[in-house]
Amino acid sequence: MPIVFLLVILNAVLIQTHQIFFLATEFEIANRHLPTERLRVIIETDAGGDPDDEQSLVRFLLYSNEWDVEGIICNRARARDGENLNTARTGLEIVRRMVAAYGECHSNLIQHDSQYPAAERLLQRTVPGYSDTDDGVKLIIAAVDSPDPRPIWFMNWGTDHGAAPSCLKRALDQVLAERGPEGYSKFKSRLRISGDDRFDQHTTEFLPPFPIWVNTKGPELERQRWYRRFGPLSANAGGFDLARDALTDHGPLGALYPTNTDIPQKEGDTPQFLYLVPTGMNDPNQPNWGSWAGRYGRNENFSDRRVYWANQADDWHGTIHRENSLRRWSEDFQNDFRARLDWCVQKSSNANHPPIPVLNGVPGREIVSISASAGAMIKLVTTGTIDPDGDALEYSWSHYREAGTYLSEVSIPTPDASGLELEIPQNASGTAIHIILTVRDNGEPNLTRYRRVIVNVNKE
């Protein structure tokens, strides 16, 4: 039996036998955020236009083990001459070519995670969304109408300059016309939006609003649109080298990463799904808490709706700027991408895998909320945490001040210890304090996972 599975079994035994204890009687686990169920996702791409869609698709396919991919809709019938250099010349052909390349890596990828879907399954769910077809519309309606109770996160990667109108807009048009307001409301309530707005009145006027819309592309601040900052902030983070880590000796999928974007490694659509990657510190239903795609606040133009965009600034390394909300994680997610590119060609024993943090006996990626009184001392323990490869682990605790409602700094007495004894400030009554545990291995490349603790301080 491979050592990775032996370690996971040992970890489960440790969790079952570990006795959790606290230093204060008022400290209790109240609830857990981020259910362990997998998210359902659909992407709509205008692959064949700006080559950054293909850049993002390389990364998306390497994270397809993290979600249930319900569909990939291709809405550009003809590739844009001059700008797009792919040898395939329709959006559908381009995406199918990339999924086929993923398929060539699949036998290797499943050695690292058995959740990677077969290429055949993805190809069955890759459809045209051109103006003269309704395949994309049918796919969306069938996915939303399925008996699966989980909502669908829909991501639109672009529908401009020759692409067809969004298939989600067309689906909503059809549902409203055929099912009336009540049926439309039921249908729309099953959707969550991560990405830009391409849905016209369905976003801005027609009720009910989407339950949540996280716009990962705007706003423009200091003459910079947010989606154009991903490449500059992350391209070389952690020493990532595109030629070494993707284009050369990393299999057919990495070799398809295009390099002719106006911004090196632009990947303007990548934040849409990085926002959803379950790392242990993010909850897609809480944009203000932060994720690998940055931190998002309410859009003041939609004060009555749950509409968010990248207008939040983080205090990090001596500066306060919205770029810090993404830059602070860039080394971690680029190393993670690099490792997954390794998985395309390396056996499990020759590649690195992220650690598996356990917090106060709770394994997995759940965010833990607790309650405590002001002045109480709480203890956070990581017994049971393992690294699948047996690598040494480094621990780091930090107060993510901007994500909570306690606006003063919380003292972290032993930030580099494996456990933490934390005194809740006396003046914190009625606030929420966000503590992030970061666990990093010493493998190559270093890989990181997190656990978020939300301390809800009782009102006096």
C-alpha positions in Angstrom: 0.0 0.0 0.0 1.5 3.4 -1.0 2.8 5.5 1.9 0.4 8.3 1.2 -2.6 6.1 1.9 -1.0 4.7 5.0 -0.5 8.2 6.3 -4.1 9.2 5.6 -5.3 6.1 7.5 -3.0 6.9 10.4 -4.3 10.4 10.4 -7.9 9.2 10.7 -7.0 7.0 13.7 -5.3 9.9 15.4 -8.3 12.2 14.9 -10.7 9.5 16.3 -8.6 9.0 19.4 -7.5 12.6 20.0 -9.1 14.2 23.0 -9.9 17.9 22.3 -9.5 20.3 25.2 -9.8 24.0 25.9 -8.4 26.4 28.4 -11.7 28.3 28.9 -15.1 26.9 29.7 -16.8 29.6 27.6 -15.0 28.3 24.5 -17.1 26.1 22.3 -17.4 25.0 18.7 -20.5 26.8 17.4 -20.7 25.7 13.8 -18.6 24.9 10.7 -18.6 26.8 7.5 -17.8 25.4 4.0 -19.5 22.0 3.8 -17.3 19.2 2.5 -19.6 18.7 -0.4 -18.0 19.5 -3.8 -19.1 22.5 -5.8 -20.8 22.1 -9.1 -19.3 24.5 -11.8 -20.0 25.5 -15.4 -17.6 27.7 -17.4 -18.4 29.6 -20.6 -15.4 30.6 -22.5 -14.7 32.6 -25.7 -11.6 30.5 -26.4 -10.3 31.5 -29.8 -10.2 35.2 -28.9 -7.7 36.6 -26.3 -5.3 33.6 -25.7 -5.6 34.2 -22.0 -8.7 31.9 -22.0 -6.4 29.0 -23.0 -3.9 30.0 -20.3 -6.7 29.9 -17.7 -8.0 26.6 -19.1 -4.7 24.8 -18.6 -4.9 25.7 -14.9 -8.7 25.0 -14.7 -8.3 21.5 -16.0 -5.5 20.8 -13.4 -8.0 21.8 -10.7 -10.9 19.8 -12.1 -10.4 17.3 -9.3 -11.7 20.0 -6.8 -15.2 20.3 -8.3 -17.9 18.6 -10.3 -17.6 20.1 -13.7 -21.1 20.2 -15.1 -20.1 21.9 -18.4 -17.7 23.8 -20.6 -19.5 26.0 -23.1 -17.6 27.4 -26.0 -19.2 30.5 -27.5 -16.8 31.7 -30.2 -17.5 30.0 -33.6 -14.4 31.4 -35.3 -11.0 32.1 -33.8 -9.8 35.6 -34.1 -7.2 35.8 -36.8 -3.9 37.5 -35.9 -4.4 37.5 -32.1 -5.2 33.8 -31.6 -2.5 31.5 -33.0 -4.1 28.1 -32.0 -4.0 25.7 -34.9 -7.6 24.8 -34.1 -9.9 27.6 -35.4 -13.1 27.3 -33.5 -13.7 27.6 -29.8 -15.1 24.1 -29.5 -12.1 22.6 -31.4 -9.7 24.6 -29.2 -11.2 23.4 -26.0 -11.6 19.8 -27.1 -7.9 19.9 -28.1 -7.0 21.0 -24.6 -9.3 18.4 -22.9 -7.7 15.7 -25.1 -4.2 16.9 -23.9 -5.5 16.7 -20.3 -6.7 13.1 -21.2 -3.2 12.2 -22.1 -2.1 13.2 -18.6 -5.0 11.6 -16.8 -3.5 8.3 -16.0 -0.7 10.1 -14.2 -3.0 12.7 -12.6 -5.1 10.1 -10.9 -2.0 8.7 -9.1 -2.0 12.0 -7.2 -5.8 12.4 -6.8 -8.4 9.8 -7.8 -11.0 12.6 -8.1 -9.7 13.8 -11.5 -12.5 13.2 -14.0 -11.9 11.2 -17.1 -11.4 13.2 -20.2 -14.3 11.4 -21.9 -16.6 12.8 -19.2 -15.4 16.3 -19.7 -15.6 16.0 -23.5 -19.3 14.8 -23.1 -19.9 18.1 -21.3 -18.0 20.4 -23.6 -20.5 21.9 -26.0 -20.8 24.8 -28.5 -22.5 27.9 -27.4 -22.7 29.6 -30.8 -25.6 31.8 -31.9 -26.9 29.1 -34.3 -26.9 26.3 -31.7 -28.7 25.8 -28.4 -26.4 23.1 -27.0 -25.1 25.4 -24.3 -28.5 26.6 -23.3 -29.8 23.1 -23.0 -26.8 22.1 -20.9 -27.4 24.9 -18.4 -31.1 24.2 -18.1 -30.6 20.5 -17.7 -27.9 21.1 -15.0 -30.0 23.5 -13.0 -33.1 21.4 -13.3 -31.4 18.2 -12.2 -32.4 16.7 -8.8 -29.0 17.4 -7.4 -29.7 19.9 -4.6 -26.3 21.6 -4.9 -26.4 25.1 -6.5 -24.3 25.7 -9.6 -21.4 28.3 -9.8 -21.5 29.8 -13.3 -18.4 31.5 -14.7 -18.4 33.6 -17.8 -14.9 34.0 -19.3 -15.9 36.5 -22.0 -18.5 37.0 -24.8 -17.1 39.9 -26.8 -15.6 40.8 -30.2 -17.3 38.1 -32.3 -18.4 35.7 -29.5 -22.0 34.7 -29.2 -24.2 36.1 -26.4 -23.9 34.3 -23.1 -25.7 31.0 -23.0 -26.8 31.8 -19.5 -28.5 34.9 -20.7 -30.3 32.9 -23.4 -31.2 30.2 -20.9 -32.7 32.8 -18.5 -34.6 34.4 -21.3 -36.1 31.1 -22.2 -37.0 30.1 -18.7 -38.7 33.5 -18.0 -40.7 33.2 -21.3 -41.7 29.6 -20.7 -42.1 29.3 -17.0 -43.1 32.8 -15.9 -41.9 34.7 -12.9 -42.3 31.9 -10.4 -40.5 29.3 -12.5 -37.8 31.9 -13.3 -37.3 32.7 -9.6 -36.9 29.0 -8.7 -34.4 28.5 -11.6 -32.4 31.6 -10.8 -32.1 30.8 -7.1 -30.0 27.7 -8.0 -27.3 29.8 -9.6 -24.2 31.5 -8.2 -22.1 33.8 -10.3 -18.3 34.2 -10.3 -17.0 36.5 -13.0 -18.0 39.3 -15.2 -21.6 40.5 -16.1 -22.8 39.3 -19.5 -26.4 38.7 -18.5 -28.0 42.1 -19.2 -31.3 42.7 -17.4 -31.1 39.4 -15.5 -28.2 40.9 -13.5 -29.4 44.5 -13.1 -33.2 44.5 -13.2 -35.1 41.2 -13.2 -36.1 39.9 -9.8 -35.1 38.0 -7.9 -31.4 38.9 -8.0 -28.8 36.1 -8.2 -28.2 34.8 -4.6 -24.6 36.0 -5.0 -22.5 37.5 -7.7 -18.8 37.9 -7.2 -17.3 40.1 -10.0 -13.7 39.0 -10.2 -12.9 41.5 -13.0 -13.6 44.9 -11.6 -13.6 47.6 -10.6 -11.0 49.8 -12.3 -8.9 51.5 -9.7 -5.8 53.7 -10.4 -6.5 53.0 -14.1 -6.1 49.3 -13.6 -8.9 46.7 -14.1 -8.6 43.9 -11.5 -8.5 41.1 -14.0 -5.5 42.6 -15.7 -3.6 42.5 -12.4 -3.5 38.7 -12.0 -0.5 38.2 -14.3 1.7 41.0 -13.0 1.0 40.0 -9.4 1.6 36.3 -9.8 3.5 35.3 -13.0 6.9 34.7 -11.3 5.7 34.3 -7.7 7.6 31.7 -5.8 10.2 31.5 -8.6 7.6 30.1 -11.1 9.2 29.8 -14.5 6.7 29.2 -17.4 9.3 27.6 -19.7 10.7 25.3 -17.1 7.5 24.5 -15.1 4.9 24.2 -17.9 6.1 24.4 -21.5 9.0 22.0 -21.2 8.9 18.3 -20.1 5.5 18.7 -18.4 3.3 16.9 -20.8 1.0 17.9 -23.6 -1.4 20.1 -21.6 1.3 22.4 -20.2 2.8 22.7 -23.7 -0.5 24.2 -24.9 -0.1 27.3 -22.6 0.0 30.2 -25.0 2.6 33.0 -24.5 1.3 35.7 -26.9 -0.8 37.7 -24.5 -0.3 41.4 -24.1 0.4 40.8 -20.4 2.8 37.8 -19.7 0.8 34.9 -18.2 -2.3 37.1 -18.2 -4.8 34.5 -17.1 -7.5 37.1 -16.7 -10.2 34.5 -16.0 -8.3 32.4 -13.5 -9.5 34.3 -10.5 -13.1 33.1 -11.3 -12.2 29.6 -10.3 -9.3 30.3 -7.9 -12.0 31.9 -5.8 -13.6 28.5 -5.5 -10.6 26.3 -4.8 -11.1 24.9 -1.3 -7.9 25.7 0.5 -9.2 25.6 4.1 -9.3 29.4 4.5 -12.0 30.4 2.0 -15.8 30.2 1.8 -17.2 31.1 -1.6 -20.4 32.5 0.1 -18.2 35.0 2.1 -16.3 37.1 -0.5 -15.0 39.5 2.2 -13.1 36.8 4.0 -10.5 36.4 1.2 -9.3 33.6 -1.0 -6.6 32.8 -3.5 -8.4 35.2 -5.9 -8.3 38.1 -3.4 -10.8 39.7 -1.2 -14.1 41.3 -2.3 -16.5 43.9 -0.8 -20.0 45.0 -1.6 -20.5 46.9 -4.9 -22.0 50.2 -3.8 -24.0 50.4 -7.1 -26.1 47.4 -5.9 -26.7 48.2 -2.3 -29.7 46.0 -2.1 -28.1 42.9 -3.6 -25.2 40.5 -2.7 -23.0 41.9 -5.5 -19.2 42.0 -4.8 -16.1 43.2 -6.5 -12.4 43.8 -5.7 -12.6 47.1 -3.8 -11.0 45.8 -0.6 -7.5 46.7 0.6 -5.2 44.5 2.8 -2.5 45.7 5.1 0.4 43.5 4.3 4.2 43.9 4.4 4.0 47.6 5.2 1.5 48.7 2.5 -2.2 49.0 2.3 -3.6 48.1 -1.2 -6.1 45.9 -2.8 -3.3 44.1 -4.7 -2.2 42.8 -1.3 -5.3 40.7 -1.0 -4.0 38.6 -3.9 -0.3 39.1 -3.7 -0.2 37.6 -0.1 -1.2 34.2 -1.5 0.5 34.4 -4.9 3.6 32.3 -4.0 1.3 29.6 -2.5 -1.0 29.3 -5.5 1.8 29.4 -8.1 3.6 26.7 -6.2 0.4 24.7 -6.2 0.0 25.1 -10.0 3.6 24.1 -10.4 3.1 20.9 -8.4 0.0 20.0 -10.5 2.0 20.5 -13.7 4.5 18.0 -12.2 1.7 15.6 -11.5 1.1 15.4 -15.3 4.4 13.6 -15.8 5.7 12.4 -12.4 4.7 9.4 -10.3 3.2 10.1 -6.9 6.5 9.2 -5.2 8.4 11.7 -7.2 6.1 14.8 -6.7 5.0 16.9 -3.9 1.5 17.1 -2.4 -0.1 19.6 0.0 -0.2 19.0 3.8 -3.5 18.0 5.5 -4.0 20.3 8.5 -6.2 19.2 11.4 -7.5 21.9 13.8 -8.8 20.9 17.2 -9.6 17.5 15.9 -11.5 18.8 12.8 -9.8 17.4 9.6 -10.4 18.5 6.1 -10.9 22.0 4.8 -13.8 23.2 6.9 -13.7 26.7 8.4 -14.4 26.5 12.1 -16.4 29.0 14.0 -16.2 29.2 17.8 -17.6 31.4 20.5 -15.7 32.8 23.4 -16.0 35.6 26.0 -13.8 38.6 26.0 -10.7 37.9 28.1 -11.0 34.2 27.7 -7.9 32.1 26.8 -8.4 29.6 24.1 -6.2 26.8 22.8 -5.9 25.8 19.2 -4.1 22.5 18.5 -3.0 20.8 15.3 -2.6 17.2 16.5 -3.2 14.9 13.6 -1.8 17.2 10.9 0.2 15.3 8.4 2.1 15.7 5.1 1.3 12.9 2.6 4.9 12.8 1.5 6.4 12.8 5.0 7.9 16.3 4.5 8.7 18.5 7.5 6.0 21.1 8.2 6.2 24.8 9.2 3.2 26.4 11.1 2.2 30.0 11.0 -0.6 31.8 12.8 -1.9 35.2 11.8 -4.8 37.6 12.5 -6.6 38.4 9.3 -7.9 41.7 10.7 -9.6 43.0 7.5 -11.7 39.9 7.2 -13.3 40.3 10.7 -15.0 43.0 12.7 -12.4 43.5 15.4 -10.3 46.2 13.9 -7.4 46.3 16.4 -4.5 43.9 16.2 -4.7 40.7 18.1 -1.5 39.6 19.7 -0.2 36.2 18.5 2.3 35.2 21.1 3.8 32.2 19.3 3.1 32.7 15.6 5.5 29.9 14.5 4.4 27.2 16.9 2.3 24.2 16.0 -0.3 25.2 18.5 -1.6 28.5 19.8 -2.8 29.8 23.1 -4.8 32.9 22.3 -6.1 35.5 24.7 -9.3 37.2 23.5 -8.9 41.0 23.9 -11.0 42.5 26.7 -12.5 45.1 24.3 -13.6 42.6 21.6 -17.1 41.9 22.8 -19.6 41.5 20.0 -16.9 41.2 17.3 -15.6 38.4 15.0 -11.9 37.7 15.0 -10.4 35.7 12.0 -7.3 33.7 12.7 -5.5 31.9 9.8 -3.4 28.8 10.4 -0.9 28.3 7.5 0.8 24.9 7.2 3.7 24.7 4.7 5.8 21.7 3.8 9.5 21.7 2.8 8.9 19.7 -0.4 9.7 20.9 -3.9 7.9 23.2 -4.5 6.7 24.2 -1.0 3.0 23.5 -0.8 0.6 25.2 1.6 -2.9 24.6 3.1 -4.7 26.6 5.7 -7.4 26.5 8.4 -9.5 29.5 9.3 -10.8 30.0 12.8 -13.5 32.6 13.4 -13.8 33.6 17.0 -17.2 35.1 17.6 -16.8 37.0 20.9 -19.9 37.0 23.1 -21.6 40.3 23.8 -21.3 41.4 27.4 
